Amino acid sequence: MSRKIDRSERTLGARSALITLFVLFFACGFLAALNDILIPHLKSIFDLNYAGVMMVQFSFFSAFLVFAAPAGSLVERLGHQRVMIVGLVAMGLGALLFIPAANLPSFPVFLSAILVLAGGITALQVAGNPYVANLGSPHTASSRLTLTQASNSLGSTIAPYFGGVLILAETPKTIDEVRQLSAVALHQYRVHEAAYVKGPYIGIAVTLFLLSLLSAWFRLPPVEEKTGRAGERGKPAYSVWRHRHLVLGALGIFLAVGGEVAIGSFLVNYFIQPDIGALTPQTAATYVSLYWFGSMAGRFLGSVIMGHIRAANVVGAFAVIVVSLLSLSIVSSGKTAMWAVLFVGCFNSIMFPSIFTLGIARLGPLTSKGSGILMSAAVGGAIVPVAQGALADRIGIQHAFILSALCYLYVAFYGFYGWKPMGPAANTADSSTVIVSSPIA
């Protein structure tokens, strides 16, 4: 009888922990997608070019490269739950830094706030991903991953609408109008416009601090790290860099994340173009929500398709579709150009988790190192948007999507050819189950 009670308590604890992780990953997706609303808002306030305002994404995604390793060390010392709490507190402090950034107002302080906030998200994901992976049977790990990714995507879907209503509530002055203001009037205008971010981010900070308190009060059930096969503990006699499919997969994640972030970052500015959507910024933000909703739906669609077709082929086919949609958007105008890029969300949704899984295939004892390399490759979300912004400043925002199309062209190559494991023990070694949630949605 006592064994049944213990088993029931463990099941209840696991379910409660999964609900907690669902909420936390929802917050990660929400804050990541809110950058898509901050970008057009800060661009108009500080009269930035596209390359300059893309420093928002550079600050956000560089955190995954800077803070991932320290966060992993903290997990080893403090445990998963404590690091998740640290991540929530850091996210809350980053959100509060938006207040002095808006009061000054200062674009560098905004970037600092975003970096702190993203550092907290990095810590939360570094601690949360393996926790979800080991919270129960390995056979149900994929379903738990799907649930946490769904919460991530749900947050990304809601955030643009939320930000559009509260942050883009007022149509900003045109660039010409801003440049005609006196120094005093310009400062007053910037203070007035920047103030729109304070209310939302104060609310976000309070929510994050409350979540950190609840997470500290609620005792998450302990989990044991699963290292895979018994032979994986031995030191391998070869370098992880000798696995071609891992190296090519790292480049694939770099470009896939970079392309996805670049597309989402430009949507509001793209949709307000007179020859594309001619929308107000607030209305354009609601369409960005549709983009991320498509990503959430596409993840489930891709999961069903991959139950019947090899994942690598699905990655390749979806990447070809993305390239075709971006090409259509580049050469067309009006609603055709607008909806073509919106449908991209549905097909780029599977890229990160699928490429990640293909990249660590058959690494054996090198799986953990390979996972770290692939996670660090998400820094593409910091670099590609800046490069696309610089291109947009020269050839226009519409034609700059050619860079994202080239990113997905490489992803198509990886899906059809580059994923094939080649390297030491490629035909004999096997990898442990690694569960990872996308840093985007």
JONORPE-V927488 format. One record per pair of residues at least 12 apart in sequence whose ideal C-beta (glycine too) atoms are under 6 Angstrom apart, sorted by the first residue. I is the first residue (numbers start at 1). J is the second residue. D is the distance in whole Angstrom. If there is no record, write none. Layout:
BEGIN
I&J&D, I&J&D
END
This chain:
BEGIN
13&221&4, 14&135&6, 14&136&6, 17&135&6, 17&220&5, 17&221&6, 21&128&6, 21&132&6, 21&148&6, 22&151&4, 25&148&5, 25&151&5, 25&152&5, 26&151&4, 26&154&6, 26&155&4, 28&121&5, 29&152&4, 29&155&3, 29&156&4, 29&441&5, 30&155&3, 30&159&5, 32&440&6, 33&156&4, 33&159&4, 33&160&6, 33&292&6, 34&159&5, 34&163&5, 35&56&6, 35&60&6, 36&160&6, 36&264&5, 36&265&6, 36&288&5, 37&160&6, 37&163&3, 37&167&5, 37&285&6, 38&56&6, 39&53&5, 39&56&5, 39&265&5, 40&268&4, 40&269&5, 40&281&6, 41&167&5, 44&172&4, 45&190&5, 45&193&5, 45&194&6, 46&107&5, 47&178&6, 49&393&5, 50&389&4, 50&392&4, 50&393&5, 51&386&6, 51&389&4, 51&390&4, 51&393&6, 54&385&4, 54&386&4, 54&389&4, 55&111&6, 57&261&5, 57&265&6, 57&385&4, 58&382&4, 58&386&5, 59&111&4, 59&114&5, 59&115&5, 60&114&5, 60&118&4, 61&379&6, 61&381&3, 61&382&4, 62&382&4, 63&115&6, 63&118&4, 63&119&5, 63&122&5, 64&122&5, 64&378&5, 64&439&6, 65&376&5, 65&379&4, 67&119&4, 67&122&4, 68&122&6, 68&126&6, 68&375&6, 71&122&6, 71&123&4, 71&126&4, 72&126&6, 75&127&5, 80&127&5, 80&131&4, 81&220&5, 83&123&6, 83&127&4, 84&124&6, 84&127&5, 84&128&6, 85&212&5, 85&215&5, 85&216&5, 86&123&6, 87&120&5, 87&123&4, 87&124&3, 88&208&5, 88&211&5, 88&212&4, 89&212&5, 90&119&6, 90&120&3, 91&117&5, 91&120&3, 91&208&5, 92&205&5, 92&208&4, 92&209&5, 93&116&6, 94&113&5, 94&116&4, 94&117&3, 95&201&5, 95&204&5, 95&205&4, 96&205&5, 97&113&3, 98&113&5, 98&197&5, 98&201&4, 99&198&6, 101&113&5, 102&194&4, 102&195&6, 102&197&5, 102&198&5, 105&190&5, 105&191&6, 105&194&4, 129&436&5, 129&437&6, 131&223&6, 132&144&5, 132&148&5, 132&435&6, 133&435&4, 134&223&4, 134&226&6, 135&223&6, 138&433&5, 141&433&6, 141&435&5, 145&435&5, 148&437&5, 149&437&6, 152&437&6, 152&441&5, 153&295&6, 153&296&3, 153&441&5, 156&292&4, 156&441&4, 157&289&5, 157&292&5, 157&293&4, 157&296&6, 160&285&5, 160&288&4, 160&289&4, 161&286&5, 161&289&4, 164&282&5, 164&285&3, 164&286&6, 166&200&5, 167&196&5, 167&197&6, 168&281&4, 168&282&5, 168&285&6, 171&280&6, 228&432&2, 232&365&4, 236&365&5, 236&366&6, 238&424&4, 240&366&4, 240&369&5, 240&370&6, 242&423&5, 242&424&6, 243&423&4, 244&422&5, 244&423&6, 245&419&6, 245&421&5, 246&359&5, 246&370&5, 248&414&6, 248&418&4, 249&355&5, 249&358&6, 249&359&3, 250&373&5, 250&374&6, 250&377&4, 252&355&5, 252&411&6, 252&414&4, 253&355&5, 253&374&6, 253&377&4, 254&377&4, 254&380&4, 255&380&6, 255&407&4, 255&410&5, 256&351&4, 256&411&5, 257&378&5, 257&380&5, 257&381&5, 258&380&3, 258&381&6, 258&384&3, 258&407&6, 259&404&4, 259&407&4, 259&408&6, 260&348&5, 260&440&6, 261&381&4, 261&385&5, 262&384&5, 262&385&4, 262&388&4, 262&404&5, 263&344&6, 263&404&5, 265&385&5, 266&397&6, 267&288&5, 268&281&6, 268&284&5, 270&397&6, 271&284&4, 271&287&6, 272&284&5, 275&333&5, 276&337&5, 276&338&6, 277&338&5, 290&342&6, 291&342&5, 291&345&4, 292&441&6, 294&345&4, 294&346&4, 295&345&4, 295&349&4, 295&441&5, 298&346&4, 298&347&6, 298&349&4, 299&349&4, 302&350&4, 311&354&5, 312&358&6, 312&415&5, 312&419&4, 315&354&5, 315&415&3, 316&412&5, 316&415&3, 316&416&4, 318&347&4, 319&408&5, 319&411&4, 319&412&4, 319&415&6, 320&412&5, 321&347&5, 322&344&5, 322&347&5, 322&348&6, 322&408&4, 323&405&5, 323&408&5, 323&409&5, 325&340&5, 325&343&6, 325&344&5, 326&401&5, 326&404&6, 326&405&4, 328&340&4, 329&341&4, 330&399&6, 330&401&5, 352&438&4, 356&374&5, 356&436&5, 358&419&4, 359&374&5, 360&431&5, 360&434&6, 361&421&5, 361&431&6, 362&421&5, 362&426&6, 362&429&5, 362&430&6, 362&431&6, 363&431&5, 364&429&3, 367&431&4, 367&432&5, 371&434&5, 378&439&5, 388&400&5, 388&403&5, 391&403&6
END
